[in-house]
């Protein structure tokens, strides 16, 4: 049976408010998300400020965090006018092992979002940062963040086939037959994989380039050819290559986003 599609919360809020909010120019955003995307304040803080009556739209106090926001509306927070113009930001983080790419960590080690926010400049702390894809807790390497959901969708869409390059230290020494199976694609429990780039960098180190992003895919593919992963590191996404020390971050230039990731907002 087909899964029932959930109505977006901004649309539910618009329906409660009346038909005028259902016909904005272009696709609407919702208020708390728009504030986070524009760097006014992160989404959780924005939701609290809205519910506390600190945000007005065109002079009217707005207490609904999921209220649709139309282009040209005047937004004030604590009486100060704030722009919702949202330039696309993209950040590169060299993820250390141990951190999870989730909103919380039940094991208490911490999340990559907490790690990143502890190191951001004050000018970037107001943004809501979204991870473009995921890495396992024990996987290190390149993790991208953005304030724009469109870049998240672009970077994780299975139709894009954006290449991701990994380096895995494995058990044993893969022979040419194992590498050929990886290159040609093999069948996992959730179906056949796309062909991958595979080569040895050392007797027990495999470079694997995937154009899809299934759960634990690198680990499952290497285990399937008889060489379980000991450590895993991601060093490139598309044409963007990790070039900073572990635990640090930097902003991607617009040209890196456009050429390296093939993303042009607009």
C-alpha positions as CSV (number, residue, x, y, z in Angstrom):
1,X,0.0,0.0,0.0
2,X,1.3,3.4,-0.9
3,X,2.5,5.5,2.0
4,X,0.4,8.6,2.6
5,X,2.3,11.8,2.0
6,X,2.5,14.1,5.0
7,X,1.2,17.6,4.6
8,X,4.0,20.1,5.2
9,X,3.6,22.0,8.5
10,X,3.8,25.4,6.8
11,X,0.9,24.3,4.6
12,X,-1.1,23.2,7.6
13,X,-0.5,26.6,9.2
14,X,-1.5,28.4,6.1
15,X,-4.8,26.5,5.9
16,X,-5.6,27.4,9.4
17,X,-4.9,31.1,8.7
18,X,-6.9,31.4,5.5
19,X,-6.7,31.2,1.7
20,X,-4.6,34.4,1.3
21,X,-1.5,32.6,2.7
22,X,-2.0,29.7,0.2
23,X,-1.2,31.9,-2.8
24,X,2.2,33.6,-2.2
25,X,4.4,34.6,-5.1
26,X,6.6,31.5,-5.6
27,X,6.9,28.6,-3.2
28,X,6.6,29.9,0.4
29,X,9.0,29.2,3.1
30,X,8.0,29.0,6.7
31,X,9.0,31.6,9.2
32,X,11.3,29.8,11.6
33,X,13.1,28.1,8.8
34,X,13.4,31.3,6.9
35,X,15.0,33.0,9.9
36,X,17.5,30.2,10.2
37,X,18.3,30.1,6.5
38,X,19.0,33.9,6.5
39,X,21.3,33.8,9.5
40,X,19.0,35.7,11.9
41,X,19.0,32.9,14.4
42,X,19.0,29.1,14.3
43,X,15.7,27.4,13.9
44,X,15.2,26.3,17.5
45,X,15.9,29.8,18.8
46,X,13.6,31.2,16.1
47,X,10.7,29.0,17.1
48,X,11.1,30.1,20.7
49,X,11.3,33.8,19.7
50,X,8.1,33.4,17.6
51,X,6.1,31.7,20.3
52,X,7.2,34.4,22.8
53,X,5.7,37.1,20.5
54,X,9.0,38.7,19.6
55,X,8.6,38.4,15.8
56,X,6.2,40.5,13.7
57,X,5.2,40.2,10.0
58,X,4.1,43.5,8.5
59,X,3.5,44.9,11.9
60,X,1.5,42.0,13.2
61,X,2.8,39.7,16.0
62,X,3.2,36.2,14.6
63,X,3.2,33.3,17.1
64,X,3.1,30.4,14.5
65,X,6.7,29.2,13.7
66,X,5.3,27.5,10.6
67,X,3.5,30.5,9.2
68,X,4.2,30.8,5.5
69,X,6.4,33.8,4.6
70,X,5.7,35.7,1.4
71,X,8.3,37.6,-0.6
72,X,8.4,41.3,0.4
73,X,7.0,40.8,3.9
74,X,8.5,43.1,6.6
75,X,10.0,41.0,9.3
76,X,11.1,42.4,12.7
77,X,12.6,40.5,15.6
78,X,12.6,42.4,19.0
79,X,11.5,45.5,17.0
80,X,14.5,45.3,14.7
81,X,13.9,44.9,11.0
82,X,15.6,41.7,9.6
83,X,16.2,40.7,6.0
84,X,15.2,37.2,4.9
85,X,17.6,37.4,1.9
86,X,19.5,34.1,2.2
87,X,22.8,33.7,0.3
88,X,23.8,30.1,-0.1
89,X,26.6,29.2,2.2
90,X,28.5,25.9,2.1
91,X,31.1,24.7,4.6
92,X,33.6,21.9,4.6
93,X,34.3,20.1,7.8
94,X,37.0,17.5,8.4
95,X,34.9,15.3,10.6
96,X,36.7,13.5,13.4
97,X,35.8,10.0,14.5
98,X,33.3,9.6,17.3
99,X,30.8,12.3,16.4
100,X,27.4,11.4,14.9
101,X,25.6,13.2,12.1
102,X,22.3,13.5,14.0
103,X,20.5,16.1,16.1
104,X,21.5,14.4,19.3
105,X,23.8,11.6,20.5
106,X,22.3,9.0,22.9
107,X,25.9,7.9,23.8
108,X,26.9,11.4,24.9
109,X,29.9,11.8,22.7
110,X,28.3,14.7,20.8
111,X,27.2,15.5,17.3
112,X,28.9,17.1,14.4
113,X,26.5,20.0,14.6
114,X,27.7,20.8,18.2
115,X,31.3,20.3,17.1
116,X,30.8,22.8,14.2
117,X,29.0,25.4,16.2
118,X,31.7,25.5,18.9
119,X,34.1,26.5,16.2
120,X,32.1,28.9,13.9
121,X,32.8,32.6,13.7
122,X,30.1,34.8,15.4
123,X,28.9,35.9,11.9
124,X,27.9,32.4,11.1
125,X,26.3,31.3,14.4
126,X,22.8,32.7,13.4
127,X,22.5,30.2,10.6
128,X,20.7,26.9,10.7
129,X,23.3,24.4,9.4
130,X,22.2,21.3,7.5
131,X,24.5,18.4,6.7
132,X,24.7,17.4,3.0
133,X,24.6,13.6,3.5
134,X,26.0,11.6,6.4
135,X,29.0,9.8,7.7
136,X,29.1,7.0,10.2
137,X,30.3,7.7,13.8
138,X,33.6,6.1,13.2
139,X,34.1,7.5,9.7
140,X,36.4,10.5,9.3
141,X,36.7,13.0,6.5
142,X,34.8,15.4,4.3
143,X,31.4,16.5,5.5
144,X,29.6,19.4,3.8
145,X,27.1,21.8,5.5
146,X,24.8,24.4,4.1
147,X,22.0,26.8,5.1
148,X,20.0,25.9,2.0
149,X,17.8,22.8,1.6
150,X,18.2,22.9,-2.2
151,X,21.9,22.2,-1.9
152,X,21.1,19.3,0.5
153,X,18.7,17.8,-2.0
154,X,21.2,18.3,-4.9
155,X,24.0,16.7,-3.0
156,X,22.0,13.7,-1.8
157,X,19.7,13.0,-4.8
158,X,20.2,9.5,-6.2
159,X,19.5,10.9,-9.7
160,X,22.6,13.2,-9.5
161,X,25.1,10.4,-9.1
162,X,27.5,12.9,-7.4
163,X,30.8,11.0,-7.0
164,X,32.1,10.4,-3.4
165,X,35.6,9.1,-2.9
166,X,36.6,7.0,0.1
167,X,39.8,5.5,1.4
168,X,39.3,2.3,3.4
169,X,41.9,0.3,5.4
170,X,40.7,-3.3,5.1
171,X,41.5,-6.7,6.4
172,X,43.7,-8.7,4.0
173,X,44.9,-7.7,0.6
174,X,42.2,-7.5,-2.1
175,X,43.2,-9.1,-5.4
176,X,42.3,-8.0,-8.9
177,X,39.2,-10.3,-8.9
178,X,37.8,-8.5,-5.8
179,X,38.6,-5.1,-7.3
180,X,36.9,-6.1,-10.5
181,X,33.7,-7.1,-8.6
182,X,33.6,-3.7,-7.0
183,X,34.1,-2.0,-10.4
184,X,31.4,-3.9,-12.1
185,X,28.9,-3.6,-9.2
186,X,27.7,-6.4,-7.0
187,X,24.5,-7.5,-5.3
188,X,23.8,-6.5,-1.7
189,X,20.8,-7.3,0.4
190,X,19.1,-4.1,-0.8
191,X,19.8,-4.7,-4.5
192,X,22.6,-4.3,-7.0
193,X,25.1,-1.5,-6.6
194,X,26.2,0.8,-9.4
195,X,29.7,0.3,-10.8
196,X,32.3,1.9,-8.6
197,X,35.9,3.1,-9.1
198,X,38.2,0.8,-7.2
199,X,42.0,0.6,-6.9
200,X,44.6,-0.2,-4.3
201,X,46.7,2.5,-2.7
202,X,48.6,0.1,-0.5
203,X,48.3,-3.7,0.0
204,X,45.5,-3.2,2.6
205,X,44.2,0.2,1.5
206,X,41.4,0.5,-1.1
207,X,40.3,3.7,-2.8
208,X,36.6,3.4,-3.6
209,X,34.5,5.9,-5.6
210,X,30.7,5.6,-5.4
211,X,28.0,7.5,-7.3
212,X,25.3,6.5,-4.9
213,X,24.9,6.8,-1.1
214,X,23.2,3.8,0.5
215,X,23.4,2.9,4.2
216,X,26.9,1.6,5.1
217,X,27.5,1.0,1.5
218,X,31.3,1.1,1.4
219,X,31.5,-1.2,4.4
220,X,29.0,-3.6,2.9
221,X,30.6,-3.7,-0.5
222,X,34.1,-4.4,0.9
223,X,32.8,-7.0,3.3
224,X,31.0,-8.7,0.3
225,X,34.3,-9.2,-1.5
226,X,35.9,-10.6,1.7
227,X,37.7,-7.6,3.0
228,X,35.9,-6.0,6.0
229,X,36.7,-2.3,6.7
230,X,39.0,-1.4,9.6
231,X,38.9,2.4,9.1
232,X,37.1,4.6,6.7
233,X,37.8,8.1,5.4
234,X,36.0,10.2,2.8
235,X,38.3,12.6,1.0
236,X,36.1,14.0,-1.9
237,X,32.6,14.8,-2.9
238,X,32.1,15.7,-6.6
239,X,35.0,18.0,-7.5
240,X,35.5,19.2,-3.9
241,X,38.5,17.6,-2.2
242,X,39.2,17.7,1.6
243,X,42.2,20.0,2.2
244,X,42.0,21.0,5.8
245,X,43.3,19.3,9.1
246,X,41.0,17.0,11.1
247,X,38.5,18.9,13.3
248,X,38.7,22.1,11.3
249,X,36.3,23.8,8.8
250,X,36.3,26.3,6.1
251,X,33.8,28.0,3.8
252,X,33.6,26.8,0.2
253,X,33.9,29.6,-2.4
254,X,31.0,30.1,-4.8
255,X,33.1,28.6,-7.6
256,X,33.7,25.5,-5.7
257,X,30.0,25.0,-5.1
258,X,29.2,25.7,-8.8
259,X,32.0,23.7,-10.4
260,X,32.8,21.2,-7.7
261,X,29.3,20.3,-6.8
262,X,27.5,21.4,-9.9
263,X,25.0,23.5,-8.0
264,X,23.9,26.9,-9.1
265,X,21.1,28.5,-6.9
266,X,18.4,30.4,-8.6
